[in-house]
């Protein structure tokens, strides 16, 4: 009897350990869940939405050493992607924003529109549909800003209530965590993120 209990405990322990290892690998290199803590991305995300972020798409990072794995078919982010990244201001926090501009491009917010290299940005529609307010050192009216090499300029969809690149500058490429791909909770809001 005691021998059977010991065998069952050992089997359960091994199964739990394997599940923890698999879960850690998935969260570290493939997909991670995040909770939206603020209204900076309304209407795309509501406060409390839970999302899955594809970390493998842009190449996964090895924890603690901040080295990205070379993935032969990893993709580069596209303008309009909703990305998760390590905050340039607070490295222990992850932020979620919409990617607006890449290194080498000049960004300006004028009359609620985003201008790249002095041309109004019309695509993707997800950017065109938002009114962007001026504000901060990097989003001041009449002040074009050039995005440094290997960096991104990001904005929240709720521009009136978003602390983003307009205030703290640029997201270094090395800070990129992944692409938001799915709202999985609450269930009535379940949808693929575009």
C-alpha positions as CSV (number, residue, x, y, z in Angstrom):
1,X,0.0,0.0,0.0
2,X,2.7,2.5,1.0
3,X,4.7,1.4,-2.0
4,X,1.8,2.2,-4.4
5,X,1.4,5.7,-2.8
6,X,5.2,6.4,-3.2
7,X,5.0,5.3,-6.9
8,X,1.9,7.5,-7.5
9,X,3.6,10.5,-5.8
10,X,6.7,10.0,-7.9
11,X,4.6,9.7,-11.1
12,X,2.7,12.9,-10.3
13,X,5.9,14.7,-9.4
14,X,7.5,13.7,-12.7
15,X,4.4,14.8,-14.6
16,X,4.3,18.2,-12.8
17,X,8.0,18.8,-13.4
18,X,7.7,18.0,-17.1
19,X,4.6,20.3,-17.3
20,X,6.6,23.1,-15.6
21,X,9.5,22.7,-18.0
22,X,7.3,22.7,-21.1
23,X,5.4,25.7,-19.9
24,X,8.6,27.6,-19.2
25,X,9.9,26.8,-22.7
26,X,6.6,27.9,-24.3
27,X,6.5,31.2,-22.3
28,X,10.2,32.0,-22.8
29,X,10.5,31.3,-26.5
30,X,7.0,31.0,-28.1
31,X,3.9,32.6,-26.6
32,X,3.4,34.6,-23.5
33,X,0.2,36.0,-21.9
34,X,-0.1,39.6,-20.9
35,X,-2.8,41.6,-19.1
36,X,-3.6,45.1,-20.4
37,X,-3.2,47.4,-17.4
38,X,-4.2,50.8,-18.8
39,X,-6.4,52.5,-21.4
40,X,-3.5,53.6,-23.6
41,X,-4.6,51.3,-26.4
42,X,-8.4,51.8,-26.4
43,X,-10.3,50.9,-28.5
44,X,-8.0,48.1,-29.7
45,X,-7.6,46.8,-26.1
46,X,-9.7,47.6,-23.0
47,X,-8.3,47.7,-19.5
48,X,-8.1,44.1,-18.2
49,X,-8.0,42.4,-21.6
50,X,-5.7,39.5,-21.7
51,X,-3.6,38.9,-24.8
52,X,-1.2,36.4,-26.2
53,X,2.0,37.7,-27.7
54,X,4.0,35.7,-30.3
55,X,7.6,35.9,-29.1
56,X,9.0,33.6,-31.7
57,X,7.8,35.6,-34.7
58,X,10.5,38.3,-34.3
59,X,12.9,35.8,-32.8
60,X,12.9,34.7,-29.2
61,X,15.2,36.0,-26.5
62,X,17.3,34.0,-24.1
63,X,16.4,35.0,-20.6
64,X,18.9,36.8,-18.3
65,X,21.4,37.4,-21.1
66,X,19.2,39.4,-23.4
67,X,20.5,37.6,-26.6
68,X,18.0,36.9,-29.4
69,X,18.0,33.5,-31.0
70,X,18.7,33.5,-34.7
71,X,15.6,32.1,-36.3
72,X,15.9,31.5,-40.0
73,X,12.3,32.4,-40.8
74,X,11.8,35.2,-38.2
75,X,10.0,38.2,-39.6
76,X,10.7,41.9,-39.2
77,X,7.9,44.0,-37.6
78,X,5.6,45.9,-40.0
79,X,4.2,49.4,-39.6
80,X,0.9,49.1,-37.8
81,X,1.9,46.0,-35.8
82,X,0.9,46.0,-32.2
83,X,4.2,45.2,-30.4
84,X,5.2,44.4,-26.9
85,X,8.5,45.7,-25.7
86,X,10.6,46.3,-22.7
87,X,10.0,49.9,-21.5
88,X,12.9,52.2,-22.3
89,X,12.1,54.1,-19.1
90,X,11.4,51.2,-16.7
91,X,13.2,48.0,-17.8
92,X,11.2,45.8,-15.5
93,X,8.0,46.7,-17.3
94,X,6.6,45.6,-20.7
95,X,4.6,48.0,-22.8
96,X,2.2,47.4,-25.7
97,X,1.9,50.0,-28.4
98,X,1.4,50.3,-32.2
99,X,4.6,50.5,-34.3
100,X,4.6,53.8,-36.3
101,X,8.1,54.3,-37.7
102,X,11.4,52.6,-38.2
103,X,15.0,53.8,-37.8
104,X,16.0,56.4,-40.4
105,X,12.5,57.7,-40.9
106,X,11.4,61.2,-39.9
107,X,8.2,61.4,-37.9
108,X,6.0,64.3,-37.2
109,X,2.5,64.6,-35.8
110,X,0.5,67.4,-37.5
111,X,-3.2,68.1,-37.2
112,X,-3.8,64.7,-35.7
113,X,-2.1,62.8,-38.5
114,X,1.2,61.1,-38.6
115,X,3.7,62.2,-41.2
116,X,6.7,60.2,-42.3
117,X,9.4,61.9,-44.3
118,X,6.9,64.8,-44.7
119,X,4.2,62.7,-46.3
120,X,0.9,61.9,-44.5
121,X,0.7,58.3,-43.5
122,X,-2.3,56.7,-45.1
123,X,-1.6,53.0,-44.6
124,X,-2.2,50.9,-42.7
125,X,-5.8,51.9,-41.9
126,X,-5.2,51.2,-38.2
127,X,-2.9,54.2,-38.0
128,X,-4.9,56.4,-40.4
129,X,-8.1,55.9,-38.3
130,X,-6.6,57.4,-35.1
131,X,-6.3,61.1,-34.2
132,X,-2.9,61.6,-32.6
133,X,-2.3,64.4,-30.2
134,X,0.9,66.4,-30.0
135,X,2.7,66.2,-26.7
136,X,6.0,65.5,-25.1
137,X,9.5,66.2,-26.2
138,X,9.3,63.9,-29.3
139,X,5.7,64.7,-30.3
140,X,5.8,68.5,-30.2
141,X,3.9,70.3,-32.9
142,X,6.0,71.5,-35.8
143,X,9.0,69.3,-34.7
144,X,9.9,66.5,-37.0
145,X,12.0,63.8,-35.2
146,X,14.3,61.3,-36.9
147,X,14.2,57.8,-35.5
148,X,17.6,56.4,-34.7
149,X,19.0,53.3,-36.5
150,X,17.8,50.0,-35.0
151,X,14.9,51.8,-33.1
152,X,11.2,52.2,-33.4
153,X,8.7,55.0,-32.8
154,X,5.5,53.7,-31.2
155,X,2.2,55.3,-30.2
156,X,-0.8,54.2,-28.2
157,X,-4.2,54.1,-30.1
158,X,-5.7,56.2,-27.3
159,X,-3.4,59.1,-28.0
160,X,-5.0,61.4,-25.5
161,X,-4.1,59.0,-22.7
162,X,-0.9,57.2,-23.7
163,X,2.6,57.6,-22.5
164,X,4.6,56.6,-25.6
165,X,7.4,57.6,-27.9
166,X,6.1,61.2,-27.9
167,X,7.3,61.4,-24.3
168,X,10.2,59.0,-23.8
169,X,11.6,58.6,-27.2
170,X,12.4,55.5,-29.1
171,X,12.2,51.7,-28.5
172,X,15.6,50.1,-29.2
173,X,15.2,47.0,-31.5
174,X,16.8,44.9,-28.8
175,X,13.8,45.7,-26.5
176,X,11.3,44.0,-28.8
177,X,9.5,41.1,-27.0
178,X,6.9,40.1,-29.7
179,X,3.7,40.8,-31.6
180,X,0.3,40.8,-30.0
181,X,-1.7,38.2,-31.8
182,X,-4.9,37.3,-29.8
183,X,-7.3,38.7,-27.2
184,X,-8.2,35.5,-25.3
185,X,-10.0,37.0,-22.3
186,X,-12.7,38.0,-21.6
187,X,-14.4,35.5,-23.8
188,X,-16.8,37.9,-25.5
189,X,-13.8,39.9,-26.8
190,X,-12.0,36.8,-28.1
191,X,-10.4,37.8,-31.4
192,X,-7.3,37.8,-33.5
193,X,-5.5,41.1,-33.4
194,X,-4.9,42.9,-36.7
